[in-house]
Amino acid sequence: MPMMNDPRPQAPQAARPGLLIVDDDPLIADSLAFLLDQDFDVVSHATRGAAIAWLRAQPSPPVLALVDLGLPPCPHLPDEGYALIADLLAHAPDTRIVVLSGQGEDGPARHARALGATEFISKPAQPQALHTLLRQLADSRATPEQSLPTLIGTSEPMERLRAQIAQYADLPYPVLIEGESGTGKDIVANRLHDSTARKSRPFLALNCAAISPSLVEPTLFGHARGAFTGAQSARAGYFEDAAAGSLFLDEIGELPLDLQAKLLRVLENGEYQRVGETQLRHSSARIIAATNRDLSEEVRAGRFRSDLYHRLSVFTITLPALRNTGADRLVLLEHFRRQLCLQLERAPFSFDGAAQQAWLDYGFPGNVRELRNIVIRLATKHPGQEIGVADLLQEFDPVATGGGTAATGTGEDIAALASAHLRAGNFRLDTCLRAWEIAYIDAAMRLSRGNVSAAARLLGIARTTLYHRMETQPSDAGAPD
């Protein structure tokens, strides 16, 4: 008997969360897409440029990104993967990034997490583990996360920051917010708007790094019909839509030079024109700009106009790096632990004494973003457990803790790692130093694909010295802690 259609109304299917896969191996990319397509809306790209071009064209960013670190033009190095993480976070700060790594948890994968990646998966990926992790991250993103209701922390730098916001908030002049990535420049911008009489008026934000340079001008100033290919109707820009509210220009250092002159004109007299029009329009929007670059250095290098810099920096707020806020690291830990454990419906983890001190000693090069991602991982891996220093150190960036290139780690970071190792007990200096030497030699040989001369150049030693040290390596030497 033929089956009849069920006449009852069906509940609409929930939209699948978007997943961007970036991997230059077509076999891996196709296999992952086939594996995950049932639960995710999958899009794959092979290069950083292709992925960012696609992202710029989307009305909304994907919930998740699964990215390989080894991408063209140098697939044997993680540099392009690191750059992709930075680009993704500039364009889509709420996208959860999962790193694909063929080198295990140590080294590049851990450094990628410090840059802003949420988690990592070792290659070859176990299908069920990968699917479970992505599903958990997507489900946790499905619950809207509240923005910080206030700036978290009671340290002197944070109190000084609050005082500056209160002092500058209700003035009509531009404010330039400076600070490292992950320090919360967008939160300060919102605070500057919400603390003024403008708070009932529009607050618009444009990330200058997240939009194609050719689209920045029509996005900011609007355009007339037919002004360029695809402009089928006239459209207002951000200056017009912001009206007498606030316009937040994030990553202002990425603004092309030719547009800097037009922005300067608006700042000086409020006048601008839509692209393709001659009619002068006027804006009374208050400009808030932000950058993680040193704009004074950009001026000296000729990449940023000095007159625009001085016009934007009438008032400057510099956000403190997390390493300079002392015990605020514990306050933020408690804030995110409580928030995430409620969201994930898991019992909260805790630290033993040595782990808590290691937490206070760590420099958090990725600032609050890195701290929050570490809390996400700890809440997922260790619900209801007391975490020791050994497990906690696995979450820290090896570059920042002295496990990466010596030139990039500060003396304070290396001292913090040493303190944590000594508190853990059973430490042997000779064993540790020998283990680090072996790890560097092995890494150099992998990067140089077995070429001893090239490996010696990477290590900064003579080839004969490298041969000698390789010959004296014990066969059972372990990796560094």
Secondary structure, DSSP 8 states (H G I E B T S, - for coil): -------S---------EEEEE-S-HHHHHHHHHHHTTTSEEEEESSHHHHHHHHHT-SS--SEEEEES--TT-TTSSHHHHHHHHHHHHH-TT-EEEEEESS-SSTHHHHHHHHT--EEEESS--HHHHHHHHHHHHHHHHS-----SS----SHHHHHHHHHHHHHTT-SS-EEEE--TTS-HHHHHHHHHHTSGGGGS-EEEEETTSS-HHHHHHHHH-B-TTSSTT--S-B--HHHHHTTSEEEEETGGGS-HHHHHHHHHHHHHSEE--BT----EE---EEEEEESS-HHHHHHTTSS-HHHHHHHTTEEEE---GGGSTTHHHHHHHHHHHHHHHHHT----EE-HHHHHHHHH---TTHHHHHHHHHHHHHHHSTT-EE-HHHHHTTS-TTTTTSS-GGGS-HHHHHHHHHHHHHHS---HHHHHHHHHHHHHHHHHHHTTT-HHHHHHHHTS-HHHHHHHHHT--TT-----
